[in-house]
Amino acid sequence: MVWKNNLKVSYHPDSCKRCDECLVEEYCPEGCLKDYIFEEERCRNCGFCTTVCDAFKCNIGDLHVICEGEAMKIPVTYRASDRLGARKASLELKDRIESGDFLLAPFERLEFKSRWWEQS
């Protein structure tokens, strides 16, 4: 399951390297970081910041799949702003992967180990 425990992004300013061109400040969809100050109330917890900066942490999760008979773990690097939207997007992606409309090179087909999205 993509959301296991920690749904919130956390900022650790002591880990901030104060880059000349801060990618989080420049590309955060909600503009949550200004002058190295994190405005938590604006954050949608999408996780983008965690992919470009070590000062941000979040347990975004991963997908467990079977590809060509081998179990694999694919890390989630970005998520939708809410569980409902993310669930819809992940189901659409799953359907595209299973139907062959969306290929992950060099693999031809993925099978999901569990069907958590069908569990209530």
C-alpha positions as CSV (number, residue, x, y, z in Angstrom):
1,M,0.0,0.0,0.0
2,V,1.3,3.4,-0.9
3,W,0.1,5.1,2.3
4,K,1.4,3.2,5.3
5,N,2.0,5.5,8.2
6,N,3.4,9.0,7.6
7,L,1.3,11.1,5.3
8,K,2.9,14.4,6.1
9,V,6.0,16.0,4.7
10,S,8.4,17.2,7.4
11,Y,11.1,19.8,7.0
12,H,14.4,19.5,8.8
13,P,16.1,22.9,8.4
14,D,19.4,21.6,9.9
15,S,19.7,19.3,6.9
16,C,19.2,22.2,4.4
17,K,22.2,22.9,2.3
18,R,20.9,26.4,1.3
19,C,21.5,25.8,-2.3
20,D,22.0,28.9,-4.5
21,E,19.0,27.7,-6.6
22,C,16.6,25.9,-4.3
23,L,14.6,23.4,-6.4
24,V,11.9,23.1,-3.7
25,E,11.4,26.9,-3.6
26,E,11.3,27.1,-7.4
27,Y,9.1,24.1,-8.2
28,C,6.9,23.3,-5.1
29,P,3.4,23.2,-6.6
30,E,2.1,25.1,-3.5
31,G,5.0,27.4,-2.9
32,C,5.5,26.1,0.6
33,L,9.2,27.1,1.0
34,K,10.1,30.8,0.9
35,D,13.6,32.0,2.1
36,Y,14.2,28.5,3.6
37,I,11.0,28.8,5.8
38,F,8.5,26.0,5.3
39,E,4.9,27.0,5.4
40,E,3.4,23.7,6.5
41,E,-0.2,24.9,6.3
42,R,0.1,25.4,2.5
43,C,1.6,21.9,2.0
44,R,-0.5,19.3,0.2
45,N,2.0,16.6,1.1
46,C,2.6,15.6,-2.5
47,G,6.2,14.6,-1.7
48,F,7.9,16.4,-4.6
49,C,10.3,18.2,-2.2
50,T,11.5,14.8,-0.8
51,T,12.7,13.9,-4.3
52,V,15.0,16.9,-4.7
53,C,16.1,17.8,-1.2
54,D,17.4,15.9,1.8
55,A,15.9,18.4,4.2
56,F,12.4,17.1,3.5
57,K,11.2,13.7,4.7
58,C,8.0,11.7,4.1
59,N,7.1,8.0,3.9
60,I,5.6,8.2,0.5
61,G,5.7,4.5,0.0
62,D,6.3,2.1,-2.8
63,L,4.4,-0.4,-5.0
64,H,5.1,-4.1,-4.8
65,V,4.8,-5.8,-8.2
66,I,5.9,-9.0,-9.9
67,C,7.6,-8.4,-13.2
68,E,8.6,-11.3,-15.4
69,G,8.2,-13.6,-12.4
70,E,10.4,-11.5,-10.1
71,A,9.2,-9.5,-7.2
72,M,10.1,-5.8,-7.4
73,K,9.5,-2.7,-5.2
74,I,9.0,0.5,-7.2
75,P,9.3,3.6,-5.0
76,V,6.6,6.3,-5.3
77,T,8.3,9.6,-6.0
78,Y,5.3,11.8,-6.2
79,R,1.7,11.4,-5.1
80,A,-1.6,13.2,-5.6
81,S,-2.7,15.7,-2.9
82,D,-5.4,13.4,-1.4
83,R,-6.0,9.7,-1.0
84,L,-9.1,9.7,-3.2
85,G,-7.3,11.4,-6.1
86,A,-4.3,9.2,-5.7
87,R,-6.4,6.1,-5.6
88,K,-8.1,7.0,-8.8
89,A,-4.8,7.9,-10.5
90,S,-3.2,4.6,-9.3
91,L,-6.1,2.5,-10.5
92,E,-5.9,4.2,-13.9
93,L,-2.1,3.6,-14.0
94,K,-2.6,0.0,-12.9
95,D,-5.1,-0.6,-15.7
96,R,-2.8,1.0,-18.3
97,I,0.1,-1.2,-17.1
98,E,-1.9,-4.4,-17.1
99,S,-3.4,-3.7,-20.5
100,G,0.0,-2.9,-22.0
101,D,-0.8,0.7,-22.7
102,F,1.9,1.9,-20.3
103,L,5.2,0.0,-20.4
104,L,8.0,0.4,-18.0
105,A,11.1,-0.3,-20.2
106,P,12.7,-2.8,-20.5
107,F,9.8,-4.8,-19.0
108,E,6.9,-6.1,-21.0
109,R,4.3,-6.7,-18.3
110,L,3.8,-6.2,-14.6
111,E,1.6,-8.2,-12.3
112,F,0.5,-6.8,-8.9
113,K,1.2,-9.0,-5.9
114,S,-1.7,-7.8,-3.9
115,R,-5.0,-6.1,-4.8
116,W,-5.1,-3.6,-1.9
117,W,-7.2,-1.2,-3.9
118,E,-10.1,-3.7,-3.9
119,Q,-10.0,-4.1,-0.1
120,S,-12.3,-1.8,1.9
